[in-house]
């Protein structure tokens, strides 16, 4: 019998596809990701099913929409995570691989409820939820706590490299999570070589960052993006955190918070590009360790991100909305026997990852998974599956109401949900023709000229919303 392939899923945090070289960015420094893509299958259009950490990561592991696997649309707050399996109650990717005789291991960010060791992972080394790169506290096997100095992403890469160098008596599934380029990406949190890699005049700006000829300037968001604990100072100590976490109890501005007088969106975007380059270097280290171990030829490697970052587009920051900057992610797959290719037609989504990997490894796909296997598309058996679309749901961060959307190869339709209910309040909040308007600068919602295009998408999105179940988490 052939040896089962090892599987490595590398998940970056808040990395939108537009700042990766193989996705067309001429300035980005991503040689390792570009090389991975050149030897594998790259999906041109990949989207998250919820552009925020917890539901996106939960969807990747379960193959289910966030509402179905977590019961809500936003982040969970428990730190450390709950040891009881009240969410992710159906089979996870780790459960499936462990049942097939794999050693299952997590290294890096988790930010999921419940804890990894009750959702199928044999080994787990993960940081506390709050992002901190110059220093970070880790939980090992849900019990042992330790704090490491600069820099935590380097520490995680070292652990992943050591894992790959160690002998393995059985095939392994490694879920390696890189916390970058999620903020904080200020100079104090990045190694100097990446903090200074790009200058404000080096990076291209997306057309939708301008409004009436001006770039957005938001001192509060600039500080959230660059100062490691500023977010928590605005909303109080980390919600749901155990006192054992030792999070700072400072509130509001502190001495030393002042940004340089000339700090603009260009400076922030330059730091983001530097953080992306750091991601690429970490991926390069892990891929080199895989090669050195002699296991590369029998290892399936996936690289993707949980969601993107608005980064000033539409004068918004962070994520959590139905704009391409929030929802578009890289998705690169390299597998034994898989010919290099670019798949331009298929809409790939996070809930497709688990069924695709199981299919490529010859393992059964649990009936509870709502995603589709893209194995046939990856192999070149077809250009796209018949149901070539993605459904997306978001929390209420930016617009005061949660939203749902349907993304097709040509368009995106969004609906607003009623406050405190799961009913649809506005069935036509957004409609963008992405083939003509890739930067979503012309909302065609309500346009009589586009009624024939909008109506079937409304019907399809409403049917999805009404038929997709919600989990009721236990206590």
N, C-alpha and C positions, 0 to 999 in steps of 0.2 A: 504494500500500500504506500502511496506517496506520503511524505512527511507533511503534516499540517503546517500551513504558513504561520509564522509569527505575525502579530499585528501591532503597529504603533500608531496611535492617534495623537497628533500634535495639534493642540488647540490654543491659538493666540486669543488675546482679550482686547476687544474694541479695535480690531484691525479691519478697516474697510479695504475692499479689493483695489481701489483706485490708487493706492500708494505702493503697489507691488509691480516690479518691473515687467514680469511676464503678463501682467494685465494691461500693459500699454503705457506705463509711466516711464518717461525717458530719464527722469532725474533720480528715482529711487535707487538705493543701494541694496539690492536683494539678490546677489549672485547665487546664493545657495538655494533659495526658493526657485529662482529661474532655472537652475540646473535640475532640481527635482521635477519641475514641470516639463522640462525638455525630455526627460526620461519617463514621463508618466502621462496620465490623462488629466487635462485641465478643463474644468467646466467654466465656460465664459460667464454665465449668469447663474450665480449661486446666491441664495438669500436665506436669512434667518427667519424662523417662524415667529419669533418674538425678540425684538431688539433690546433685550436687557438680560443680565447675566443668568439669574437662577432659572427662569423658564427656558432660555435658549440651551443652557448646558443640560438641563433635565430632558429636553426634547432630543438632544443628540444621543443621550444614553438610553432612552426608552423607545425612540421612534414614535413618540406620541406628542400631540400638541400640549402646550403648557397647561392649559385648563384641565386637560385630561390626566396629566401625570402629577401636577402640583396643586390643582384646585384654584389657582389664582393667576393673575396676569403680571404681577410684579415680583420683586426680589423677596426672598426670605431673610430674616434678620438674626436668627439664632447663631451665636458664636460662643462656644463651639457648636457644631450641628447636633441635632437631636439623635440619641441612640436608638429611638424607636422608629420603625418603618411605617410612618403615617402618610408619607408621600412616596412616589415611585413604587407603587404597590405591585405593578406588573413586572414581567421579566425585563431586566436591563441588559445592555450589551455585555456587561461584566458577568451577570448571571449566566448568560448563554455560553460565553466562552469558558467559564469555570465548569459548567455542566459537561462541556466537550473535552475536558481534561487540560485546559490551559491554566497557567499561573497568571492571575490577574492583579495588576499593580497600578496604583495612582501615585504620580509625583507632580506636585504643583497645585495650583488653585483648585478649590472645590466649589464653595459657595452654593451648595445644594443641601436641601433637607430631604432625607436624614443623612447620617454619617456614611462614609464610603464602605466601611466594613460590614454594614448591614444591607448593602445594595449590590453585593457580588464581588467586592475587592478583597483579595487575600492580604495585600499589603497596601498601606496608604501613608504617605508623607505629604502633608498639605499645610499651607499657612492659614493664619486667622484671616477672616474675610477682608478686613481693612487692607488697602494696598499700601505697602511701604517697601521701598527697594534698597535704601541705604541700610536698613535694619529690619528684620522681620522675625516673628515668632511662629514656630512650626509645631504641629501636632503629629506625632508618630504613632501609628496604630491606635488612634483615638485616645491614647493614655499619656504618652511621654511628651513633654513640652520642652522646646529648646529655642533659644534666640540666636540668630546668626547675624554677623555684621555684613558690611558691603561685600558684594551686592547680592540680594536674595535671588534674582533671576540666574546669576552665575552659579550660586549654590545649587539651585534646582537642576541646572544643566549638568553640573558635576555628579549629582545623584543619579540622573538618567544615564550618563556615560558609564558610571560604575555598575549600574544595573545591567547594561548591555555587555559589559566586559566580563561579568560573572557567569559561571557555567549554569546552564538551565537544563534540567532533566526532562522538562516537558515544554511544549510550545508556550509562548507567553503573549499576553495582551497588556501592553503598556499604554496607559492614558497619561500623556505628558502635557501639562498645561503651562503655558508661558503667560505671565500676567500682563505683559506689555502688548501694545502701546497705551493701555488704559492709564489714565492719570493716577498718580502725579508724575508728570514728565518734566518737572523743573530741573535746572542744572544741578541742584543739590541731590537729586534722586538718580541722575544718570551718570555713568562714567564720563569723564571729560572727553574721551575720544568720540563719543556719540552725541554729547550735549553740544559740541562745537562743530560737528561734521557738516552741518548745513547752516548757512546764514539766512537772514530774512529775505534777501534778494535772490537766493538760489532756488527757491521752491515755487512751483507754479500754483496759481490760485484758480479754483473752479469758478466759472462765471456767476454762479448763484451765491457767492459770498458778498456780492455788491448789492447795495440798495440805494437808489438815488445817487449813485457814484461814490458811496462811502462804504468802508468796511465796518463791520460791527466792532464796537469797543465795549467790553463788559468787564469791568475790574473784578467783580465778584467771581465770574466764571474763569477769568484768567488765573485768579488765585487758587480756585478749586483745582484747576488743571495742573498747577505747578507746585503747590505746597501740600505736603503729604497728609496733614490732618485738618486742612481748612474746611473741608466739607463737613466734618464731624463737629467742628466748632460752631457752625451755623445752625445745625439741627440737634445739638447736644451730643453727649457721648454715644458711641455706636449702639443703635437700638438692638435690644435683645442680647447684648454682650454680657458674659459672665464677668463679675468683678475680677476674677482670676486673669482675664485678658490684659489687664493693666493699660487699657486705652486712656489717653490723656483726658482730663476733665476740664481742660481750658475751653472757654467760650469766647467767640468773637475775635476781632483783630488783636494781634500781639505785636510787640516790638520786633521789627525785622521783616514784617509782612509786606512792606511797601515794595511794589514792583518798580523797575526802572521807568523813568518818566517817558521814555520813548518806546515802551513795550507795546507792540501792536499784534494783531492777528497773525501777521507774517512771522513774527518771532515765535508764536505758539506753534504754527504749522511747521516751522523749521525744527522745533524740538520734537514734534510728532514724527517727522521724517527720520530724525536721529534715533528715536525709540524703535521705529520700524527696522532700521539698520541693525539695532541691537537684537531684535527678534531674529533677523536673518542670521546673525553670527551664532546665536544659540542653536538654531536649527542646524547650521553647518557643523557645530561641534558634535551634536548628537548623531547626525548622519555619518560623520567621520568615525565615531565610536562604533556605530553599527557595521561599517565596512571593516574596521579593524577586528571585529569579533568574528568575521567570516560568515555572518548570518544574513547579509544583505540580500543575497539571491533568493532567499526563502522567507522574506519579510515584506508584508504589505504595509506601506506607509501612507498615511493620510495627513494632509495639512489643511487646516481651515480656521475660521474664527467664529466666535459666538455671535458677534454683531459688529456694526461699524461705529462711526463717530460723526456727528454733524459738523463739528470743527468749524463753526462759523457760517456754513451754508444755510441759506434762508434765515440768517441771523440767529441761529440756534446752536447750542452746544450740547454735548453728551449724546444721547441716543433716544430710543423710545418713541419713535414716530414713523410714519409711512413715507419717509423720504429715502431715496436711494442711498444717501450717505449713511443712514442708519441701518439699512437692511442688507446691503450688498456686501458679501464676504468672499474671500478667496476659497477655492475648493480644488485641491490637487490630490491626485490618487496615483500611487505607483505600486504595482502588484506583479508578482511572478506571472509571466506569460501574457501580460497586458501590453499591447503595442502602444507606443507614444502617440498621442492624438490631442487635438483640441475639439471639444464638443461645444459647438456654438448654439445649437438649437434648443437643447433641453434646459428647462428651469430646474436646477438642483436646489434642495432645501435641507435644513438640518435634520428633519425627521426622516429623511431618506438615508442618512449615514448608517444607522444600525442595520436596517434590512439589507443594504448594499454590501456591507462588510460580511455579514453572515452568509449571504448568497455567494460571494466570491470565495469564501472559505468552505463552501459546501455544507453549511449548517442550516438547520430548519429556522424559518422565520416565525416567531410567535404570532398567533392570530391577533393579539391585542395591539400589535404595532400598526400605526396608522400611516406610516411612510411607505414609499415604494422602493423596491430594489432598482437601482440604476445600473446593475451589472450588465444588462444587455446593451445599454447605451455606451457604457465604458468599453465594452468589447467591440463595439462597432456594428452590432447586429441591427441597430436601428438608430435613426437620428434623434428621436424623441419618443417618449411614451404617449399614449393617447390622451391622458389627463395631464397635459403639459402646463401646469400652473402651480402656484404656491398660495397658501392661505396664511395670513399674518395677523397677529393680534398684539396690541400694545397696551401699556398702562396709561395713566392719565397725566403723565409728567408735564408735557408741554402745553396741551390744549384744554386741560381741565376735565376732559372726558376720555375714557378708553375708546380705542378704535379697532376696527377689524378691516382687513383689506384682502384683495385678490390681485396677484401679480401674474400676468401672462407675458409672453415674449414681446408683445407690442404695447401693453397698457397696464395701468394700476388704478383700481377703483377702491375708494375707502368709505366706510360708514362709521358714524359716531354712535356709541352706545349711551343709553340713558344713565344718568348718575344714580349710583347705588342699585342699579338693576342690571339684568342681562338682556334687556329689550333693546332693539334698535331705535335710536332717537332720530337719526337723520340718515336715510338710505343712500344719500349721494353727497357726501361731504367733499370728497376729492375725486377727480378723474383726470388722469394725465395720459396723453398719448406719447409713450416713451420713445417710440421710433422717430417721432418728429420733435419731441421736447425732452431730451435725456436729462436735463437739469431741473425738470419739473418747475418751470417758471410760468406756466400758463395753465391754471386750473380750469378745466372745461366742464366742471360739474354744473348741471342745470342747462347746458347748451342744447337747444332744440336740434341743432345740426348734427349732434352726436348721439341723439336719443336711441337710434337703432343699435349703436355699439354698446351703450351703457346698460340698456334694459336686460340683456341676457346675463351680463356680469352681475347685476343686482340680484337676479334670480338665483344664480349659482352661489353667490356669497351668502345670501340669506339662507339658502338650503343648508350650506355647510354650517353656518352659525347655529341653526335650529337642531341639527342632527349630531353635532359633535359634543360628547358628554363632558360634564364637569365632575372632577373628583371632589368629594367632601372629605378633607383630611381629618384623621382621628386626633384625639387629644395627645 
